[in-house]
Amino acid sequence: MTNHTTSSLRANRHRVERRLEQADFVLTAMQRGAVLHLQFTQHGPHWTLTGGGRVADDVAQLVIASASVASVGDALFGECLAQSWRWWNA
């Protein structure tokens, strides 16, 4: 069992809050019309917003898990992630 110190808990909370703020920024941009794009490179997934803004992989995973975001359906194979994600308005 790991014993956390106050400084390690504070750092962890700060990291989580920063990820959530970045995800909220991306969702707001998508709500205004931006599209989240995924490109696979030899170094791993590369996420960008329309206009060139880079999005971290862990933040993009939070964004695409949102019920307000839908894939465009442009995956190369059926079991792969789509390459474009848009804001979905019910």
C-alpha positions in Angstrom: 0.0 0.0 0.0 1.3 3.4 -1.0 1.4 6.2 1.5 0.9 9.5 -0.2 2.3 12.7 1.1 0.5 16.0 0.9 2.8 17.3 -1.8 2.3 14.1 -4.0 -1.5 14.4 -3.6 -1.3 18.1 -4.5 0.7 17.4 -7.6 -1.7 14.6 -8.6 -4.7 16.9 -8.1 -3.0 19.6 -10.1 -2.3 17.2 -13.0 -5.9 16.0 -13.1 -7.3 19.5 -13.0 -5.0 20.6 -15.8 -6.1 17.7 -18.0 -9.8 18.5 -17.2 -9.2 22.2 -18.1 -7.6 21.2 -21.4 -10.4 18.8 -22.2 -12.9 21.6 -21.5 -11.0 24.0 -23.8 -11.1 21.4 -26.6 -14.8 20.7 -26.0 -15.6 24.4 -26.2 -13.6 24.7 -29.4 -15.5 21.8 -30.9 -18.8 23.2 -29.8 -17.9 26.3 -31.9 -17.1 24.2 -34.9 -13.6 22.9 -34.6 -12.9 19.2 -35.5 -10.6 16.9 -33.6 -8.3 15.0 -36.0 -6.3 11.8 -35.2 -3.3 10.9 -37.2 -1.2 7.8 -36.5 2.6 8.3 -36.7 5.5 6.1 -35.9 5.7 7.7 -32.5 2.0 7.1 -31.7 -1.3 8.9 -32.0 -1.1 12.6 -33.0 -4.3 14.6 -32.1 -4.9 18.1 -33.5 -7.8 20.5 -33.6 -8.8 22.3 -36.8 -6.5 25.2 -37.0 -3.4 23.3 -35.9 -3.7 23.2 -32.2 -2.0 20.0 -30.7 -4.0 18.0 -28.2 -2.4 15.5 -25.8 -3.4 11.9 -26.2 -4.8 11.6 -22.6 -6.8 14.8 -23.1 -8.2 13.6 -26.5 -9.3 10.3 -24.8 -11.3 12.3 -22.3 -12.8 14.4 -25.1 -13.9 11.5 -27.3 -15.4 9.8 -24.2 -17.9 12.7 -23.9 -21.5 12.0 -25.0 -21.4 15.3 -26.9 -18.7 14.1 -29.3 -19.2 11.7 -32.2 -16.9 10.1 -34.6 -17.3 11.0 -38.3 -16.8 7.3 -39.1 -13.7 7.6 -41.3 -11.6 4.8 -39.8 -9.5 2.7 -42.1 -10.6 -0.5 -40.4 -13.8 -1.3 -38.5 -12.2 -1.8 -35.1 -9.9 1.3 -35.3 -10.6 4.7 -33.9 -12.1 7.2 -36.4 -9.7 9.9 -37.7 -12.2 12.8 -37.2 -14.4 13.7 -34.3 -17.1 16.4 -34.2 -19.4 18.0 -31.7 -22.7 16.4 -31.7 -25.8 18.4 -31.0 -29.0 16.5 -30.0 
